[in-house]
């Protein structure tokens, strides 16, 4: 007799990379001597939605080896051209 006791649904949804940015209009920058200015926010490993019983990475190749959790990385930045 076959059993599905050890089988698990490992389907998941992950937002791995996200970058939001805004470039200021040139008419705002004319008096400052700046040709372009862009502000941005970037994040990696924002979230994962899954139905797994254990707290493991669904993309890991094996659950038998220990794996570190995915770290979130946040970055803010400014790109300026004169």
mmCIF file of the N, C-alpha and C atoms, coordinates in Angstrom:
data_MODEL
# 
_entry.id   MODEL 
# 
loop_
_atom_site.group_PDB 
_atom_site.id 
_atom_site.type_symbol 
_atom_site.label_atom_id 
_atom_site.label_alt_id 
_atom_site.label_comp_id 
_atom_site.label_asym_id 
_atom_site.label_entity_id 
_atom_site.label_seq_id 
_atom_site.pdbx_PDB_ins_code 
_atom_site.Cartn_x 
_atom_site.Cartn_y 
_atom_site.Cartn_z 
_atom_site.occupancy 
_atom_site.B_iso_or_equiv 
_atom_site.pdbx_formal_charge 
_atom_site.auth_seq_id 
_atom_site.auth_comp_id 
_atom_site.auth_asym_id 
_atom_site.auth_atom_id 
_atom_site.pdbx_PDB_model_num 
ATOM 1   N N  . UNK A 1 1  ? 0.837  -1.169 0.000   1.00 0.00 ? 1  UNK A N  1 
ATOM 2   C CA . UNK A 1 1  ? 0.000  0.000  0.000   1.00 0.00 ? 1  UNK A CA 1 
ATOM 3   C C  . UNK A 1 1  ? 0.892  1.246  0.000   1.00 0.00 ? 1  UNK A C  1 
ATOM 4   N N  . UNK A 1 2  ? 0.560  2.195  -0.846  1.00 0.00 ? 2  UNK A N  1 
ATOM 5   C CA . UNK A 1 2  ? 1.308  3.440  -0.940  1.00 0.00 ? 2  UNK A CA 1 
ATOM 6   C C  . UNK A 1 2  ? 0.708  4.475  0.009   1.00 0.00 ? 2  UNK A C  1 
ATOM 7   N N  . UNK A 1 3  ? 1.578  5.321  0.555   1.00 0.00 ? 3  UNK A N  1 
ATOM 8   C CA . UNK A 1 3  ? 1.137  6.349  1.485   1.00 0.00 ? 3  UNK A CA 1 
ATOM 9   C C  . UNK A 1 3  ? 1.647  7.708  1.010   1.00 0.00 ? 3  UNK A C  1 
ATOM 10  N N  . UNK A 1 4  ? 0.858  8.736  1.231   1.00 0.00 ? 4  UNK A N  1 
ATOM 11  C CA . UNK A 1 4  ? 1.288  10.094 0.895   1.00 0.00 ? 4  UNK A CA 1 
ATOM 12  C C  . UNK A 1 4  ? 1.608  10.897 2.170   1.00 0.00 ? 4  UNK A C  1 
ATOM 13  N N  . UNK A 1 5  ? 1.883  10.197 3.269   1.00 0.00 ? 5  UNK A N  1 
ATOM 14  C CA . UNK A 1 5  ? 2.140  10.849 4.547   1.00 0.00 ? 5  UNK A CA 1 
ATOM 15  C C  . UNK A 1 5  ? 3.301  11.835 4.472   1.00 0.00 ? 5  UNK A C  1 
ATOM 16  N N  . UNK A 1 6  ? 4.364  11.483 3.759   1.00 0.00 ? 6  UNK A N  1 
ATOM 17  C CA . UNK A 1 6  ? 5.563  12.330 3.716   1.00 0.00 ? 6  UNK A CA 1 
ATOM 18  C C  . UNK A 1 6  ? 5.532  13.341 2.584   1.00 0.00 ? 6  UNK A C  1 
ATOM 19  N N  . UNK A 1 7  ? 4.494  13.336 1.765   1.00 0.00 ? 7  UNK A N  1 
ATOM 20  C CA . UNK A 1 7  ? 4.378  14.299 0.678   1.00 0.00 ? 7  UNK A CA 1 
ATOM 21  C C  . UNK A 1 7  ? 3.795  15.605 1.205   1.00 0.00 ? 7  UNK A C  1 
ATOM 22  N N  . UNK A 1 8  ? 4.260  16.703 0.616   1.00 0.00 ? 8  UNK A N  1 
ATOM 23  C CA . UNK A 1 8  ? 3.796  18.015 1.052   1.00 0.00 ? 8  UNK A CA 1 
ATOM 24  C C  . UNK A 1 8  ? 3.691  18.943 -0.151  1.00 0.00 ? 8  UNK A C  1 
ATOM 25  N N  . UNK A 1 9  ? 2.658  19.777 -0.159  1.00 0.00 ? 9  UNK A N  1 
ATOM 26  C CA . UNK A 1 9  ? 2.495  20.772 -1.212  1.00 0.00 ? 9  UNK A CA 1 
ATOM 27  C C  . UNK A 1 9  ? 3.504  21.893 -0.967  1.00 0.00 ? 9  UNK A C  1 
ATOM 28  N N  . UNK A 1 10 ? 4.443  22.066 -1.898  1.00 0.00 ? 10 UNK A N  1 
ATOM 29  C CA . UNK A 1 10 ? 5.479  23.080 -1.708  1.00 0.00 ? 10 UNK A CA 1 
ATOM 30  C C  . UNK A 1 10 ? 5.308  24.251 -2.682  1.00 0.00 ? 10 UNK A C  1 
ATOM 31  N N  . UNK A 1 11 ? 4.091  24.461 -3.163  1.00 0.00 ? 11 UNK A N  1 
ATOM 32  C CA . UNK A 1 11 ? 3.868  25.626 -4.014  1.00 0.00 ? 11 UNK A CA 1 
ATOM 33  C C  . UNK A 1 11 ? 3.984  26.884 -3.153  1.00 0.00 ? 11 UNK A C  1 
ATOM 34  N N  . UNK A 1 12 ? 4.496  27.948 -3.763  1.00 0.00 ? 12 UNK A N  1 
ATOM 35  C CA . UNK A 1 12 ? 4.724  29.174 -3.006  1.00 0.00 ? 12 UNK A CA 1 
ATOM 36  C C  . UNK A 1 12 ? 4.707  30.370 -3.935  1.00 0.00 ? 12 UNK A C  1 
ATOM 37  N N  . UNK A 1 13 ? 4.565  31.549 -3.328  1.00 0.00 ? 13 UNK A N  1 
ATOM 38  C CA . UNK A 1 13 ? 4.651  32.820 -4.035  1.00 0.00 ? 13 UNK A CA 1 
ATOM 39  C C  . UNK A 1 13 ? 5.665  33.665 -3.289  1.00 0.00 ? 13 UNK A C  1 
ATOM 40  N N  . UNK A 1 14 ? 6.646  34.211 -4.009  1.00 0.00 ? 14 UNK A N  1 
ATOM 41  C CA . UNK A 1 14 ? 7.705  34.980 -3.360  1.00 0.00 ? 14 UNK A CA 1 
ATOM 42  C C  . UNK A 1 14 ? 7.930  36.282 -4.120  1.00 0.00 ? 14 UNK A C  1 
ATOM 43  N N  . UNK A 1 15 ? 8.014  37.377 -3.370  1.00 0.00 ? 15 UNK A N  1 
ATOM 44  C CA . UNK A 1 15 ? 8.441  38.654 -3.930  1.00 0.00 ? 15 UNK A CA 1 
ATOM 45  C C  . UNK A 1 15 ? 9.899  38.822 -3.532  1.00 0.00 ? 15 UNK A C  1 
ATOM 46  N N  . UNK A 1 16 ? 10.779 38.563 -4.487  1.00 0.00 ? 16 UNK A N  1 
ATOM 47  C CA . UNK A 1 16 ? 12.207 38.491 -4.189  1.00 0.00 ? 16 UNK A CA 1 
ATOM 48  C C  . UNK A 1 16 ? 12.909 39.835 -4.358  1.00 0.00 ? 16 UNK A C  1 
ATOM 49  N N  . UNK A 1 17 ? 12.577 40.591 -5.382  1.00 0.00 ? 17 UNK A N  1 
ATOM 50  C CA . UNK A 1 17 ? 13.213 41.893 -5.623  1.00 0.00 ? 17 UNK A CA 1 
ATOM 51  C C  . UNK A 1 17 ? 12.150 42.932 -5.942  1.00 0.00 ? 17 UNK A C  1 
ATOM 52  N N  . UNK A 1 18 ? 12.277 44.101 -5.312  1.00 0.00 ? 18 UNK A N  1 
ATOM 53  C CA . UNK A 1 18 ? 11.357 45.201 -5.573  1.00 0.00 ? 18 UNK A CA 1 
ATOM 54  C C  . UNK A 1 18 ? 12.155 46.494 -5.506  1.00 0.00 ? 18 UNK A C  1 
ATOM 55  N N  . UNK A 1 19 ? 11.956 47.354 -6.504  1.00 0.00 ? 19 UNK A N  1 
ATOM 56  C CA . UNK A 1 19 ? 12.609 48.659 -6.488  1.00 0.00 ? 19 UNK A CA 1 
ATOM 57  C C  . UNK A 1 19 ? 11.587 49.716 -6.896  1.00 0.00 ? 19 UNK A C  1 
ATOM 58  N N  . UNK A 1 20 ? 11.466 50.739 -6.057  1.00 0.00 ? 20 UNK A N  1 
ATOM 59  C CA . UNK A 1 20 ? 10.589 51.869 -6.335  1.00 0.00 ? 20 UNK A CA 1 
ATOM 60  C C  . UNK A 1 20 ? 11.466 53.100 -6.469  1.00 0.00 ? 20 UNK A C  1 
ATOM 61  N N  . UNK A 1 21 ? 11.198 53.915 -7.474  1.00 0.00 ? 21 UNK A N  1 
ATOM 62  C CA . UNK A 1 21 ? 12.003 55.116 -7.680  1.00 0.00 ? 21 UNK A CA 1 
ATOM 63  C C  . UNK A 1 21 ? 11.181 56.263 -8.210  1.00 0.00 ? 21 UNK A C  1 
ATOM 64  N N  . UNK A 1 22 ? 11.715 57.447 -8.007  1.00 0.00 ? 22 UNK A N  1 
ATOM 65  C CA . UNK A 1 22 ? 11.057 58.654 -8.511  1.00 0.00 ? 22 UNK A CA 1 
ATOM 66  C C  . UNK A 1 22 ? 12.133 59.613 -9.010  1.00 0.00 ? 22 UNK A C  1 
ATOM 67  N N  . UNK A 1 23 ? 11.988 60.073 -10.236 1.00 0.00 ? 23 UNK A N  1 
ATOM 68  C CA . UNK A 1 23 ? 12.886 61.065 -10.818 1.00 0.00 ? 23 UNK A CA 1 
ATOM 69  C C  . UNK A 1 23 ? 12.197 62.422 -10.771 1.00 0.00 ? 23 UNK A C  1 
ATOM 70  N N  . UNK A 1 24 ? 12.843 63.384 -10.137 1.00 0.00 ? 24 UNK A N  1 
ATOM 71  C CA . UNK A 1 24 ? 12.260 64.725 -10.030 1.00 0.00 ? 24 UNK A CA 1 
ATOM 72  C C  . UNK A 1 24 ? 12.221 65.389 -11.403 1.00 0.00 ? 24 UNK A C  1 
ATOM 73  N N  . UNK A 1 25 ? 11.178 66.160 -11.675 1.00 0.00 ? 25 UNK A N  1 
ATOM 74  C CA . UNK A 1 25 ? 11.082 66.861 -12.958 1.00 0.00 ? 25 UNK A CA 1 
ATOM 75  C C  . UNK A 1 25 ? 12.201 67.898 -13.104 1.00 0.00 ? 25 UNK A C  1 
ATOM 76  N N  . UNK A 1 26 ? 12.623 68.131 -14.339 1.00 0.00 ? 26 UNK A N  1 
ATOM 77  C CA . UNK A 1 26 ? 13.720 69.080 -14.614 1.00 0.00 ? 26 UNK A CA 1 
ATOM 78  C C  . UNK A 1 26 ? 13.384 70.506 -14.183 1.00 0.00 ? 26 UNK A C  1 
ATOM 79  N N  . UNK A 1 27 ? 12.127 70.904 -14.310 1.00 0.00 ? 27 UNK A N  1 
ATOM 80  C CA . UNK A 1 27 ? 11.777 72.282 -13.954 1.00 0.00 ? 27 UNK A CA 1 
ATOM 81  C C  . UNK A 1 27 ? 11.954 72.540 -12.448 1.00 0.00 ? 27 UNK A C  1 
ATOM 82  N N  . UNK A 1 28 ? 11.898 71.512 -11.628 1.00 0.00 ? 28 UNK A N  1 
ATOM 83  C CA . UNK A 1 28 ? 12.141 71.651 -10.186 1.00 0.00 ? 28 UNK A CA 1 
ATOM 84  C C  . UNK A 1 28 ? 13.634 71.814 -9.912  1.00 0.00 ? 28 UNK A C  1 
ATOM 85  N N  . UNK A 1 29 ? 14.476 71.202 -10.760 1.00 0.00 ? 29 UNK A N  1 
ATOM 86  C CA . UNK A 1 29 ? 15.922 71.182 -10.539 1.00 0.00 ? 29 UNK A CA 1 
ATOM 87  C C  . UNK A 1 29 ? 16.677 72.308 -11.234 1.00 0.00 ? 29 UNK A C  1 
ATOM 88  N N  . UNK A 1 30 ? 16.019 73.108 -12.081 1.00 0.00 ? 30 UNK A N  1 
ATOM 89  C CA . UNK A 1 30 ? 16.698 74.134 -12.883 1.00 0.00 ? 30 UNK A CA 1 
ATOM 90  C C  . UNK A 1 30 ? 17.527 75.103 -12.047 1.00 0.00 ? 30 UNK A C  1 
ATOM 91  N N  . UNK A 1 31 ? 17.015 75.607 -10.969 1.00 0.00 ? 31 UNK A N  1 
ATOM 92  C CA . UNK A 1 31 ? 17.720 76.612 -10.174 1.00 0.00 ? 31 UNK A CA 1 
ATOM 93  C C  . UNK A 1 31 ? 18.815 76.036 -9.285  1.00 0.00 ? 31 UNK A C  1 
ATOM 94  N N  . UNK A 1 32 ? 18.920 74.726 -9.170  1.00 0.00 ? 32 UNK A N  1 
ATOM 95  C CA . UNK A 1 32 ? 19.897 74.097 -8.275  1.00 0.00 ? 32 UNK A CA 1 
ATOM 96  C C  . UNK A 1 32 ? 21.190 73.684 -8.970  1.00 0.00 ? 32 UNK A C  1 
ATOM 97  N N  . UNK A 1 33 ? 21.250 73.786 -10.277 1.00 0.00 ? 33 UNK A N  1 
ATOM 98  C CA . UNK A 1 33 ? 22.439 73.359 -11.022 1.00 0.00 ? 33 UNK A CA 1 
ATOM 99  C C  . UNK A 1 33 ? 22.556 71.841 -11.140 1.00 0.00 ? 33 UNK A C  1 
ATOM 100 N N  . UNK A 1 34 ? 21.437 71.146 -10.991 1.00 0.00 ? 34 UNK A N  1 
ATOM 101 C CA . UNK A 1 34 ? 21.408 69.675 -11.096 1.00 0.00 ? 34 UNK A CA 1 
ATOM 102 C C  . UNK A 1 34 ? 20.635 69.314 -12.357 1.00 0.00 ? 34 UNK A C  1 
ATOM 103 N N  . UNK A 1 35 ? 21.203 68.416 -13.172 1.00 0.00 ? 35 UNK A N  1 
ATOM 104 C CA . UNK A 1 35 ? 20.504 68.029 -14.406 1.00 0.00 ? 35 UNK A CA 1 
ATOM 105 C C  . UNK A 1 35 ? 19.476 66.926 -14.161 1.00 0.00 ? 35 UNK A C  1 
ATOM 106 N N  . UNK A 1 36 ? 19.737 66.011 -13.220 1.00 0.00 ? 36 UNK A N  1 
ATOM 107 C CA . UNK A 1 36 ? 18.742 64.985 -12.878 1.00 0.00 ? 36 UNK A CA 1 
ATOM 108 C C  . UNK A 1 36 ? 18.966 64.509 -11.448 1.00 0.00 ? 36 UNK A C  1 
ATOM 109 N N  . UNK A 1 37 ? 17.864 64.139 -10.808 1.00 0.00 ? 37 UNK A N  1 
ATOM 110 C CA . UNK A 1 37 ? 17.909 63.624 -9.448  1.00 0.00 ? 37 UNK A CA 1 
ATOM 111 C C  . UNK A 1 37 ? 16.857 62.535 -9.317  1.00 0.00 ? 37 UNK A C  1 
ATOM 112 N N  . UNK A 1 38 ? 17.298 61.367 -8.910  1.00 0.00 ? 38 UNK A N  1 
ATOM 113 C CA . UNK A 1 38 ? 16.397 60.218 -8.737  1.00 0.00 ? 38 UNK A CA 1 
ATOM 114 C C  . UNK A 1 38 ? 16.543 59.674 -7.327  1.00 0.00 ? 38 UNK A C  1 
ATOM 115 N N  . UNK A 1 39 ? 15.420 59.467 -6.644  1.00 0.00 ? 39 UNK A N  1 
ATOM 116 C CA . UNK A 1 39 ? 15.384 58.843 -5.326  1.00 0.00 ? 39 UNK A CA 1 
ATOM 117 C C  . UNK A 1 39 ? 14.848 57.425 -5.506  1.00 0.00 ? 39 UNK A C  1 
ATOM 118 N N  . UNK A 1 40 ? 15.404 56.467 -4.755  1.00 0.00 ? 40 UNK A N  1 
ATOM 119 C CA . UNK A 1 40 ? 14.895 55.105 -4.892  1.00 0.00 ? 40 UNK A CA 1 
ATOM 120 C C  . UNK A 1 40 ? 14.973 54.335 -3.583  1.00 0.00 ? 40 UNK A C  1 
ATOM 121 N N  . UNK A 1 41 ? 14.156 53.295 -3.510  1.00 0.00 ? 41 UNK A N  1 
ATOM 122 C CA . UNK A 1 41 ? 14.134 52.343 -2.402  1.00 0.00 ? 41 UNK A CA 1 
ATOM 123 C C  . UNK A 1 41 ? 14.143 50.956 -3.026  1.00 0.00 ? 41 UNK A C  1 
ATOM 124 N N  . UNK A 1 42 ? 14.986 50.085 -2.508  1.00 0.00 ? 42 UNK A N  1 
ATOM 125 C CA . UNK A 1 42 ? 15.107 48.731 -3.035  1.00 0.00 ? 42 UNK A CA 1 
ATOM 126 C C  . UNK A 1 42 ? 15.055 47.738 -1.880  1.00 0.00 ? 42 UNK A C  1 
ATOM 127 N N  . UNK A 1 43 ? 14.382 46.617 -2.096  1.00 0.00 ? 43 UNK A N  1 
ATOM 128 C CA . UNK A 1 43 ? 14.317 45.567 -1.070  1.00 0.00 ? 43 UNK A CA 1 
ATOM 129 C C  . UNK A 1 43 ? 14.454 44.209 -1.747  1.00 0.00 ? 43 UNK A C  1 
ATOM 130 N N  . UNK A 1 44 ? 15.153 43.305 -1.078  1.00 0.00 ? 44 UNK A N  1 
ATOM 131 C CA . UNK A 1 44 ? 15.286 41.920 -1.537  1.00 0.00 ? 44 UNK A CA 1 
ATOM 132 C C  . UNK A 1 44 ? 14.662 40.996 -0.496  1.00 0.00 ? 44 UNK A C  1 
ATOM 133 N N  . UNK A 1 45 ? 14.025 39.927 -0.969  1.00 0.00 ? 45 UNK A N  1 
ATOM 134 C CA . UNK A 1 45 ? 13.376 38.927 -0.119  1.00 0.00 ? 45 UNK A CA 1 
ATOM 135 C C  . UNK A 1 45 ? 12.310 39.558 0.780   1.00 0.00 ? 45 UNK A C  1 
ATOM 136 N N  . UNK A 1 46 ? 11.383 40.256 0.141   1.00 0.00 ? 46 UNK A N  1 
ATOM 137 C CA . UNK A 1 46 ? 10.358 40.972 0.888   1.00 0.00 ? 46 UNK A CA 1 
ATOM 138 C C  . UNK A 1 46 ? 9.412  40.027 1.623   1.00 0.00 ? 46 UNK A C  1 
ATOM 139 N N  . UNK A 1 47 ? 8.866  39.026 0.913   1.00 0.00 ? 47 UNK A N  1 
ATOM 140 C CA . UNK A 1 47 ? 8.001  38.061 1.595   1.00 0.00 ? 47 UNK A CA 1 
ATOM 141 C C  . UNK A 1 47 ? 7.863  36.789 0.767   1.00 0.00 ? 47 UNK A C  1 
ATOM 142 N N  . UNK A 1 48 ? 7.457  35.721 1.455   1.00 0.00 ? 48 UNK A N  1 
ATOM 143 C CA . UNK A 1 48 ? 7.148  34.432 0.837   1.00 0.00 ? 48 UNK A CA 1 
ATOM 144 C C  . UNK A 1 48 ? 5.850  33.925 1.438   1.00 0.00 ? 48 UNK A C  1 
ATOM 145 N N  . UNK A 1 49 ? 4.937  33.493 0.571   1.00 0.00 ? 49 UNK A N  1 
ATOM 146 C CA . UNK A 1 49 ? 3.675  32.902 1.014   1.00 0.00 ? 49 UNK A CA 1 
ATOM 147 C C  . UNK A 1 49 ? 3.714  31.425 0.632   1.00 0.00 ? 49 UNK A C  1 
ATOM 148 N N  . UNK A 1 50 ? 3.581  30.563 1.631   1.00 0.00 ? 50 UNK A N  1 
ATOM 149 C CA . UNK A 1 50 ? 3.551  29.123 1.369   1.00 0.00 ? 50 UNK A CA 1 
ATOM 150 C C  . UNK A 1 50 ? 2.707  28.423 2.429   1.00 0.00 ? 50 UNK A C  1 
ATOM 151 N N  . UNK A 1 51 ? 2.457  27.130 2.221   1.00 0.00 ? 51 UNK A N  1 
ATOM 152 C CA . UNK A 1 51 ? 1.675  26.329 3.177   1.00 0.00 ? 51 UNK A CA 1 
ATOM 153 C C  . UNK A 1 51 ? 2.512  25.220 3.786   1.00 0.00 ? 51 UNK A C  1 
ATOM 154 N N  . UNK A 1 52 ? 3.805  25.410 3.847   1.00 0.00 ? 52 UNK A N  1 
ATOM 155 C CA . UNK A 1 52 ? 4.666  24.365 4.381   1.00 0.00 ? 52 UNK A CA 1 
ATOM 156 C C  . UNK A 1 52 ? 4.579  24.331 5.901   1.00 0.00 ? 52 UNK A C  1 
ATOM 157 N N  . UNK A 1 53 ? 4.685  23.122 6.454   1.00 0.00 ? 53 UNK A N  1 
ATOM 158 C CA . UNK A 1 53 ? 4.600  22.953 7.905   1.00 0.00 ? 53 UNK A CA 1 
ATOM 159 C C  . UNK A 1 53 ? 5.846  23.472 8.610   1.00 0.00 ? 53 UNK A C  1 
ATOM 160 N N  . UNK A 1 54 ? 6.996  23.275 8.020   1.00 0.00 ? 54 UNK A N  1 
ATOM 161 C CA . UNK A 1 54 ? 8.252  23.720 8.618   1.00 0.00 ? 54 UNK A CA 1 
ATOM 162 C C  . UNK A 1 54 ? 8.639  25.074 8.044   1.00 0.00 ? 54 UNK A C  1 
ATOM 163 N N  . UNK A 1 55 ? 9.416  25.829 8.788   1.00 0.00 ? 55 UNK A N  1 
ATOM 164 C CA . UNK A 1 55 ? 9.873  27.137 8.334   1.00 0.00 ? 55 UNK A CA 1 
ATOM 165 C C  . UNK A 1 55 ? 11.182 26.971 7.565   1.00 0.00 ? 55 UNK A C  1 
ATOM 166 N N  . UNK A 1 56 ? 11.056 26.519 6.306   1.00 0.00 ? 56 UNK A N  1 
ATOM 167 C CA . UNK A 1 56 ? 12.224 26.314 5.449   1.00 0.00 ? 56 UNK A CA 1 
ATOM 168 C C  . UNK A 1 56 ? 12.020 27.065 4.147   1.00 0.00 ? 56 UNK A C  1 
ATOM 169 N N  . UNK A 1 57 ? 13.111 27.292 3.445   1.00 0.00 ? 57 UNK A N  1 
ATOM 170 C CA . UNK A 1 57 ? 13.065 27.961 2.148   1.00 0.00 ? 57 UNK A CA 1 
ATOM 171 C C  . UNK A 1 57 ? 12.524 26.986 1.105   1.00 0.00 ? 57 UNK A C  1 
ATOM 172 N N  . UNK A 1 58 ? 11.426 27.316 0.415   1.00 0.00 ? 58 UNK A N  1 
ATOM 173 C CA . UNK A 1 58 ? 10.881 26.405 -0.602  1.00 0.00 ? 58 UNK A CA 1 
ATOM 174 C C  . UNK A 1 58 ? 11.843 26.164 -1.767  1.00 0.00 ? 58 UNK A C  1 
ATOM 175 N N  . UNK A 1 59 ? 12.819 27.056 -1.976  1.00 0.00 ? 59 UNK A N  1 
ATOM 176 C CA . UNK A 1 59 ? 13.774 26.870 -3.055  1.00 0.00 ? 59 UNK A CA 1 
ATOM 177 C C  . UNK A 1 59 ? 14.993 26.060 -2.627  1.00 0.00 ? 59 UNK A C  1 
ATOM 178 N N  . UNK A 1 60 ? 15.077 25.674 -1.359  1.00 0.00 ? 60 UNK A N  1 
ATOM 179 C CA . UNK A 1 60 ? 16.212 24.884 -0.889  1.00 0.00 ? 60 UNK A CA 1 
ATOM 180 C C  . UNK A 1 60 ? 16.186 23.521 -1.568  1.00 0.00 ? 60 UNK A C  1 
ATOM 181 N N  . UNK A 1 61 ? 17.358 23.006 -1.875  1.00 0.00 ? 61 UNK A N  1 
ATOM 182 C CA . UNK A 1 61 ? 17.433 21.730 -2.585  1.00 0.00 ? 61 UNK A CA 1 
ATOM 183 C C  . UNK A 1 61 ? 17.167 20.540 -1.688  1.00 0.00 ? 61 UNK A C  1 
ATOM 184 N N  . UNK A 1 62 ? 17.378 20.670 -0.378  1.00 0.00 ? 62 UNK A N  1 
ATOM 185 C CA . UNK A 1 62 ? 17.148 19.566 0.534   1.00 0.00 ? 62 UNK A CA 1 
ATOM 186 C C  . UNK A 1 62 ? 16.765 20.115 1.901   1.00 0.00 ? 62 UNK A C  1 
ATOM 187 N N  . UNK A 1 63 ? 15.810 19.468 2.550   1.00 0.00 ? 63 UNK A N  1 
ATOM 188 C CA . UNK A 1 63 ? 15.434 19.886 3.904   1.00 0.00 ? 63 UNK A CA 1 
ATOM 189 C C  . UNK A 1 63 ? 16.257 19.145 4.955   1.00 0.00 ? 63 UNK A C  1 
ATOM 190 N N  . UNK A 1 64 ? 17.071 18.195 4.533   1.00 0.00 ? 64 UNK A N  1 
ATOM 191 C CA . UNK A 1 64 ? 17.887 17.437 5.486   1.00 0.00 ? 64 UNK A CA 1 
ATOM 192 C C  . UNK A 1 64 ? 19.088 18.237 5.966   1.00 0.00 ? 64 UNK A C  1 
ATOM 193 N N  . UNK A 1 65 ? 19.564 19.134 5.151   1.00 0.00 ? 65 UNK A N  1 
ATOM 194 C CA . UNK A 1 65 ? 20.687 19.973 5.568   1.00 0.00 ? 65 UNK A CA 1 
ATOM 195 C C  . UNK A 1 65 ? 20.145 21.258 6.169   1.00 0.00 ? 65 UNK A C  1 
ATOM 196 N N  . UNK A 1 66 ? 20.853 21.787 7.127   1.00 0.00 ? 66 UNK A N  1 
ATOM 197 C CA . UNK A 1 66 ? 20.390 23.031 7.735   1.00 0.00 ? 66 UNK A CA 1 
ATOM 198 C C  . UNK A 1 66 ? 20.617 24.185 6.764   1.00 0.00 ? 66 UNK A C  1 
ATOM 199 N N  . UNK A 1 67 ? 19.663 25.077 6.702   1.00 0.00 ? 67 UNK A N  1 
ATOM 200 C CA . UNK A 1 67 ? 19.811 26.248 5.841   1.00 0.00 ? 67 UNK A CA 1 
ATOM 201 C C  . UNK A 1 67 ? 19.442 27.482 6.641   1.00 0.00 ? 67 UNK A C  1 
ATOM 202 N N  . UNK A 1 68 ? 20.119 28.560 6.350   1.00 0.00 ? 68 UNK A N  1 
ATOM 203 C CA . UNK A 1 68 ? 19.840 29.819 7.024   1.00 0.00 ? 68 UNK A CA 1 
ATOM 204 C C  . UNK A 1 68 ? 18.609 30.461 6.410   1.00 0.00 ? 68 UNK A C  1 
ATOM 205 N N  . UNK A 1 69 ? 17.829 31.183 7.187   1.00 0.00 ? 69 UNK A N  1 
ATOM 206 C CA . UNK A 1 69 ? 16.669 31.872 6.603   1.00 0.00 ? 69 UNK A CA 1 
ATOM 207 C C  . UNK A 1 69 ? 17.129 32.979 5.661   1.00 0.00 ? 69 UNK A C  1 
ATOM 208 N N  . UNK A 1 70 ? 16.277 33.324 4.719   1.00 0.00 ? 70 UNK A N  1 
ATOM 209 C CA . UNK A 1 70 ? 16.600 34.402 3.791   1.00 0.00 ? 70 UNK A CA 1 
ATOM 210 C C  . UNK A 1 70 ? 16.583 35.730 4.531   1.00 0.00 ? 70 UNK A C  1 
ATOM 211 N N  . UNK A 1 71 ? 17.578 36.536 4.292   1.00 0.00 ? 71 UNK A N  1 
ATOM 212 C CA . UNK A 1 71 ? 17.669 37.840 4.934   1.00 0.00 ? 71 UNK A CA 1 
ATOM 213 C C  . UNK A 1 71 ? 17.037 38.903 4.051   1.00 0.00 ? 71 UNK A C  1 
ATOM 214 N N  . UNK A 1 72 ? 16.332 39.819 4.668   1.00 0.00 ? 72 UNK A N  1 
ATOM 215 C CA . UNK A 1 72 ? 15.801 40.970 3.930   1.00 0.00 ? 72 UNK A CA 1 
ATOM 216 C C  . UNK A 1 72 ? 16.884 42.028 3.860   1.00 0.00 ? 72 UNK A C  1 
ATOM 217 N N  . UNK A 1 73 ? 17.032 42.606 2.663   1.00 0.00 ? 73 UNK A N  1 
ATOM 218 C CA . UNK A 1 73 ? 18.000 43.677 2.454   1.00 0.00 ? 73 UNK A CA 1 
ATOM 219 C C  . UNK A 1 73 ? 17.243 44.905 1.963   1.00 0.00 ? 73 UNK A C  1 
ATOM 220 N N  . UNK A 1 74 ? 17.397 46.018 2.670   1.00 0.00 ? 74 UNK A N  1 
ATOM 221 C CA . UNK A 1 74 ? 16.744 47.278 2.309   1.00 0.00 ? 74 UNK A CA 1 
ATOM 222 C C  . UNK A 1 74 ? 17.819 48.293 1.935   1.00 0.00 ? 74 UNK A C  1 
ATOM 223 N N  . UNK A 1 75 ? 17.548 49.079 0.905   1.00 0.00 ? 75 UNK A N  1 
ATOM 224 C CA . UNK A 1 75 ? 18.499 50.119 0.487   1.00 0.00 ? 75 UNK A CA 1 
ATOM 225 C C  . UNK A 1 75 ? 17.728 51.350 0.027   1.00 0.00 ? 75 UNK A C  1 
ATOM 226 N N  . UNK A 1 76 ? 18.214 52.500 0.445   1.00 0.00 ? 76 UNK A N  1 
ATOM 227 C CA . UNK A 1 76 ? 17.700 53.783 -0.023  1.00 0.00 ? 76 UNK A CA 1 
ATOM 228 C C  . UNK A 1 76 ? 18.829 54.444 -0.779  1.00 0.00 ? 76 UNK A C  1 
ATOM 229 N N  . UNK A 1 77 ? 18.513 55.204 -1.820  1.00 0.00 ? 77 UNK A N  1 
ATOM 230 C CA . UNK A 1 77 ? 19.586 55.842 -2.560  1.00 0.00 ? 77 UNK A CA 1 
ATOM 231 C C  . UNK A 1 77 ? 19.141 57.073 -3.324  1.00 0.00 ? 77 UNK A C  1 
ATOM 232 N N  . UNK A 1 78 ? 20.158 57.834 -3.749  1.00 0.00 ? 78 UNK A N  1 
ATOM 233 C CA . UNK A 1 78 ? 19.957 59.037 -4.556  1.00 0.00 ? 78 UNK A CA 1 
ATOM 234 C C  . UNK A 1 78 ? 20.956 58.991 -5.705  1.00 0.00 ? 78 UNK A C  1 
ATOM 235 N N  . UNK A 1 79 ? 20.479 59.190 -6.920  1.00 0.00 ? 79 UNK A N  1 
ATOM 236 C CA . UNK A 1 79 ? 21.339 59.340 -8.092  1.00 0.00 ? 79 UNK A CA 1 
ATOM 237 C C  . UNK A 1 79 ? 21.246 60.797 -8.539  1.00 0.00 ? 79 UNK A C  1 
ATOM 238 N N  . UNK A 1 80 ? 22.394 61.474 -8.571  1.00 0.00 ? 80 UNK A N  1 
ATOM 239 C CA . UNK A 1 80 ? 22.431 62.883 -8.941  1.00 0.00 ? 80 UNK A CA 1 
ATOM 240 C C  . UNK A 1 80 ? 23.380 63.075 -10.130 1.00 0.00 ? 80 UNK A C  1 
ATOM 241 N N  . UNK A 1 81 ? 22.947 63.828 -11.104 1.00 0.00 ? 81 UNK A N  1 
ATOM 242 C CA . UNK A 1 81 ? 23.806 64.216 -12.238 1.00 0.00 ? 81 UNK A CA 1 
ATOM 243 C C  . UNK A 1 81 ? 23.865 65.742 -12.285 1.00 0.00 ? 81 UNK A C  1 
ATOM 244 N N  . UNK A 1 82 ? 25.076 66.261 -12.450 1.00 0.00 ? 82 UNK A N  1 
ATOM 245 C CA . UNK A 1 82 ? 25.265 67.712 -12.510 1.00 0.00 ? 82 UNK A CA 1 
ATOM 246 C C  . UNK A 1 82 ? 25.469 68.171 -13.937 1.00 0.00 ? 82 UNK A C  1 
# 
